[in-house]
Amino acid sequence: MSSKEKYSEELLLEEEVIKQNEIVLFNDDVNTFDYVIDTLIYACDHTPEQAEQCSLIVHYKGKCTVKTGPFEDLEPRCSKLLEAGLSAEIV
């Protein structure tokens, strides 16, 4: 096994170990599309296009992962979504 193959193999193993948490946004019948879009832009730093796509996925599928990353980054973002009256959780 060459050193390049061995390095590539070790790198892949390291990537699998990293655990990414997700904020999952759930559908509700209360908030408007515009409100959800504006809240995603504010809380998750989405572009308007990202926020619109997520709001449509949530509407039609019932839920959508709106942000991934380390728990320390996601916790305040999820709190902002909850404070805004949206249904979300970190998984």
N, CA, C and O of each residue as an XYZ file, in Angstrom:
364
protein
N       0.858     -1.176      0.000
C       0.000      0.000      0.000
C       0.899      1.233      0.000
O       1.793      1.357      0.837
N       0.663      2.120     -0.921
C       1.492      3.319     -0.994
C       1.129      4.277      0.132
O       0.061      4.164      0.735
N       2.016      5.211      0.408
C       1.755      6.171      1.482
C       0.576      7.080      1.138
O      -0.140      7.528      2.034
N       0.368      7.357     -0.156
C      -0.767      8.196     -0.567
C      -2.090      7.495     -0.268
O      -3.028      8.123      0.224
N      -2.170      6.182     -0.567
C      -3.388      5.431     -0.284
C      -3.637      5.347      1.213
O      -4.775      5.469      1.666
N      -2.579      5.140      1.977
C      -2.712      5.044      3.422
C      -3.209      6.375      4.004
O      -4.060      6.386      4.893
N      -2.680      7.484      3.503
C      -3.114      8.805      3.971
C      -4.582      9.028      3.640
O      -5.332      9.514      4.486
N      -5.005      8.686      2.435
C      -6.393      8.862      2.023
C      -7.325      8.038      2.906
O      -8.399      8.502      3.290
N      -6.913      6.828      3.222
C      -7.712      5.955      4.055
C      -7.860      6.543      5.459
O      -8.957      6.530      6.017
N      -6.785      7.052      6.030
C      -6.833      7.655      7.354
C      -7.713      8.903      7.358
O      -8.447      9.142      8.316
N      -7.643      9.682      6.310
C      -8.445     10.885      6.217
C      -9.926     10.549      6.183
O     -10.717     11.222      6.844
N     -10.321      9.539      5.440
C     -11.717      9.125      5.378
C     -12.218      8.668      6.744
O     -13.353      8.965      7.115
N     -11.405      7.966      7.480
C     -11.801      7.525      8.810
C     -12.023      8.705      9.737
O     -12.958      8.685     10.538
N     -11.195      9.724      9.651
C     -11.356     10.909     10.479
C     -12.657     11.637     10.156
O     -13.324     12.137     11.061
N     -13.018     11.703      8.898
C     -14.236     12.398      8.503
C     -15.480     11.699      9.033
O     -16.462     12.360      9.370
N     -15.453     10.366      9.112
C     -16.608      9.630      9.598
C     -16.841      9.858     11.089
O     -17.978      9.770     11.554
N     -15.797     10.146     11.837
C     -15.892     10.310     13.278
C     -16.591     11.618     13.654
O     -17.247     11.688     14.693
N     -16.458     12.636     12.834
C     -17.034     13.942     13.139
C     -18.553     13.851     13.106
O     -19.136     13.500     12.080
N     -19.196     14.168     14.233
C     -20.645     14.100     14.311
C     -21.232     15.485     14.097
O     -20.920     16.428     14.824
N     -22.079     15.590     13.098
C     -22.758     16.851     12.817
C     -24.170     16.784     13.387
O     -24.905     15.827     13.141
N     -24.531     17.782     14.132
C     -25.897     17.905     14.603
C     -26.692     18.666     13.557
O     -26.120     19.331     12.694
N     -28.005     18.568     13.637
C     -28.881     19.225     12.668
C     -30.010     19.941     13.385
O     -30.517     19.460     14.398
N     -30.401     21.095     12.856
C     -31.648     21.725     13.288
C     -32.712     21.290     12.287
O     -32.586     21.523     11.085
N     -33.751     20.660     12.799
C     -34.869     20.233     11.966
C     -36.040     21.162     12.248
O     -36.449     21.338     13.396
N     -36.569     21.751     11.191
C     -37.725     22.642     11.285
C     -38.956     21.850     10.885
O     -38.941     21.127      9.889
N     -40.033     21.987     11.671
C     -41.265     21.250     11.431
C     -42.359     22.175     10.917
O     -42.383     23.368     11.220
N     -43.256     21.600     10.138
C     -44.371     22.344      9.571
C     -45.387     22.729     10.655
O     -45.580     22.007     11.633
N     -46.017     23.862     10.457
C     -47.153     24.252     11.285
C     -48.169     24.958     10.390
O     -47.856     25.326      9.258
N     -49.354     25.140     10.888
C     -50.404     25.806     10.118
C     -50.618     27.238     10.586
O     -51.658     27.836     10.309
N     -49.639     27.789     11.293
C     -49.795     29.106     11.899
C     -48.992     30.174     11.161
O     -49.522     31.235     10.831
N     -47.738     29.899     10.907
C     -46.837     30.909     10.363
C     -46.885     30.957      8.834
O     -47.039     29.933      8.169
N     -46.751     32.164      8.298
C     -46.776     32.355      6.841
C     -45.415     32.016      6.241
O     -44.407     31.959      6.945
N     -45.406     31.795      4.937
C     -44.147     31.533      4.247
C     -43.176     32.692      4.445
O     -42.000     32.478      4.737
N     -43.664     33.908      4.288
C     -42.777     35.075      4.429
C     -42.163     35.149      5.816
O     -40.984     35.472      5.962
N     -42.959     34.852      6.835
C     -42.445     34.897      8.205
C     -41.367     33.834      8.413
O     -40.322     34.112      9.001
N     -41.623     32.619      7.930
C     -40.641     31.538      8.067
C     -39.363     31.888      7.311
O     -38.262     31.692      7.825
N     -39.505     32.399      6.107
C     -38.343     32.786      5.303
C     -37.521     33.853      6.020
O     -36.301     33.729      6.136
N     -38.188     34.898      6.500
C     -37.479     35.966      7.220
C     -36.783     35.437      8.472
O     -35.672     35.858      8.790
N     -37.434     34.517      9.179
C     -36.853     33.962     10.399
C     -35.640     33.093     10.093
O     -34.653     33.131     10.829
N     -35.698     32.310      9.018
C     -34.547     31.493      8.633
C     -33.361     32.358      8.206
O     -32.209     32.029      8.492
N     -33.644     33.445      7.533
C     -32.574     34.371      7.147
C     -31.917     34.950      8.402
O     -30.692     35.040      8.482
N     -32.728     35.338      9.368
C     -32.234     35.941     10.607
C     -31.504     34.917     11.496
O     -30.382     35.164     11.939
N     -32.144     33.780     11.748
C     -31.616     32.846     12.741
C     -30.540     31.917     12.197
O     -29.628     31.533     12.929
N     -30.632     31.555     10.928
C     -29.723     30.547     10.369
C     -28.780     31.103      9.312
O     -28.028     30.353      8.690
N     -28.818     32.412      9.107
C     -27.972     33.057      8.095
C     -28.189     32.472      6.693
O     -27.247     32.344      5.911
N     -29.436     32.122      6.391
C     -29.756     31.625      5.053
C     -29.798     32.775      4.061
O     -30.063     33.921      4.424
N     -29.534     32.448      2.804
C     -29.825     33.405      1.740
C     -31.336     33.357      1.518
O     -31.979     32.390      1.927
N     -31.913     34.365      0.888
C     -33.352     34.311      0.614
C     -33.758     33.055     -0.173
O     -34.827     32.490      0.063
N     -32.913     32.628     -1.095
C     -33.219     31.439     -1.890
C     -33.220     30.185     -1.020
O     -34.109     29.342     -1.146
N     -32.226     30.060     -0.137
C     -32.163     28.911      0.768
C     -33.389     28.869      1.661
O     -34.010     27.820      1.836
N     -33.729     30.011      2.219
C     -34.855     30.086      3.143
C     -36.163     29.727      2.434
O     -37.005     29.024      2.993
N     -36.326     30.205      1.217
C     -37.542     29.884      0.464
C     -37.616     28.384      0.165
O     -38.675     27.774      0.309
N     -36.502     27.795     -0.246
C     -36.489     26.364     -0.526
C     -36.808     25.551      0.723
O     -37.577     24.592      0.658
N     -36.227     25.923      1.854
C     -36.499     25.211      3.103
C     -37.961     25.344      3.507
O     -38.569     24.375      3.961
N     -38.524     26.523      3.348
C     -39.931     26.713      3.723
C     -40.847     25.857      2.851
O     -41.853     25.340      3.337
N     -40.514     25.704      1.577
C     -41.322     24.853      0.695
C     -41.174     23.380      1.059
O     -42.158     22.640      1.054
N     -39.954     22.947      1.376
C     -39.746     21.558      1.790
C     -40.516     21.267      3.065
O     -41.170     20.230      3.171
N     -40.445     22.176      4.037
C     -41.174     21.997      5.293
C     -42.673     21.906      5.023
O     -43.362     21.073      5.611
N     -43.171     22.752      4.145
C     -44.610     22.770      3.844
C     -45.066     21.449      3.226
O     -46.095     20.899      3.618
N     -44.300     20.942      2.260
C     -44.724     19.752      1.535
C     -44.298     18.432      2.161
O     -44.986     17.423      2.002
N     -43.173     18.425      2.868
C     -42.673     17.181      3.460
C     -42.930     17.082      4.966
O     -42.833     15.998      5.542
N     -43.255     18.207      5.604
C     -43.527     18.192      7.033
C     -42.348     18.572      7.902
O     -42.529     18.972      9.053
N     -41.136     18.453      7.369
C     -39.934     18.845      8.120
C     -38.786     19.004      7.155
O     -38.829     18.523      6.023
N     -37.737     19.700      7.630
C     -36.558     19.935      6.800
C     -35.375     20.273      7.709
O     -35.514     21.016      8.681
N     -34.222     19.720      7.379
C     -32.992     20.117      8.063
C     -32.594     21.485      7.529
O     -32.350     21.644      6.332
N     -32.529     22.475      8.419
C     -32.246     23.842      7.985
C     -30.822     24.288      8.289
O     -30.355     25.286      7.740
N     -30.126     23.555      9.164
C     -28.738     23.930      9.492
C     -28.045     22.720     10.097
O     -28.646     21.983     10.879
N     -26.786     22.512      9.740
C     -25.977     21.470     10.346
C     -24.713     22.091     10.910
O     -24.259     23.136     10.444
N     -24.154     21.444     11.911
C     -22.925     21.940     12.497
C     -22.754     21.463     13.920
O     -23.505     20.608     14.390
N     -21.765     22.013     14.611
C     -21.550     21.634     16.011
C     -22.685     22.162     16.888
O     -23.278     23.203     16.605
N     -22.968     21.429     17.942
C     -24.073     21.761     18.838
C     -23.965     23.190     19.373
O     -24.972     23.888     19.500
N     -22.744     23.621     19.686
C     -22.540     24.948     20.268
C     -22.998     26.061     19.317
O     -23.436     27.120     19.766
N     -22.898     25.821     18.012
C     -23.356     26.803     17.020
C     -24.861     26.715     16.811
O     -25.523     27.728     16.586
N     -25.400     25.500     16.886
C     -26.818     25.305     16.580
C     -27.752     25.698     17.722
O     -28.878     26.133     17.481
N     -27.296     25.551     18.948
C     -28.176     25.807     20.094
C     -28.758     27.228     20.095
O     -29.972     27.369     20.241
N     -27.949     28.286     19.939
C     -28.549     29.629     19.924
C     -29.431     29.863     18.695
O     -30.414     30.601     18.771
N     -29.089     29.245     17.577
C     -29.908     29.388     16.368
C     -31.279     28.737     16.557
O     -32.307     29.302     16.183
N     -31.273     27.549     17.141
C     -32.530     26.853     17.395
C     -33.379     27.633     18.403
O     -34.602     27.694     18.278
N     -32.731     28.218     19.386
C     -33.454     29.036     20.364
C     -34.133     30.226     19.697
O     -35.256     30.582     20.054
N     -33.456     30.843     18.728
C     -34.058     31.959     17.990
C     -35.293     31.499     17.217
O     -36.304     32.200     17.174
N     -35.204     30.323     16.610
C     -36.361     29.794     15.876
C     -37.525     29.525     16.825
O     -38.673     29.844     16.515
N     -37.224     28.941     17.978
C     -38.274     28.647     18.956
C     -38.892     29.930     19.518
O     -40.109     30.020     19.678
N     -38.054     30.914     19.812
C     -38.553     32.194     20.324
C     -39.438     32.899     19.296
O     -40.331     33.667     19.655
N     -39.182     32.630     18.020
C     -39.977     33.233     16.950
C     -41.288     32.486     16.715
O     -42.094     32.886     15.874
N     -41.496     31.414     17.450
C     -42.747     30.676     17.340
C     -42.736     29.537     16.335
O     -43.789     29.000     15.990
N     -41.544     29.163     15.859
C     -41.441     28.040     14.941
C     -41.168     26.759     15.728
O     -40.672     26.808     16.854
N     -41.493     25.623     15.133
C     -41.241     24.332     15.769
C     -39.939     23.768     15.203
O     -39.836     23.490     14.009
N     -38.957     23.605     16.073
C     -37.654     23.108     15.647
C     -37.001     22.346     16.782
O     -37.318     22.542     17.955
N     -36.073     21.466     16.400
C     -35.293     20.746     17.403
C     -33.932     20.402     16.837
O     -33.742     20.352     15.621
N     -32.989     20.165     17.733
C     -31.644     19.745     17.330
C     -31.583     18.225     17.474
O     -31.921     17.662     18.515
N     -31.139     17.582     16.391
C     -31.002     16.106     16.436
C     -29.566     15.737     16.132
O     -29.222     14.555     16.115
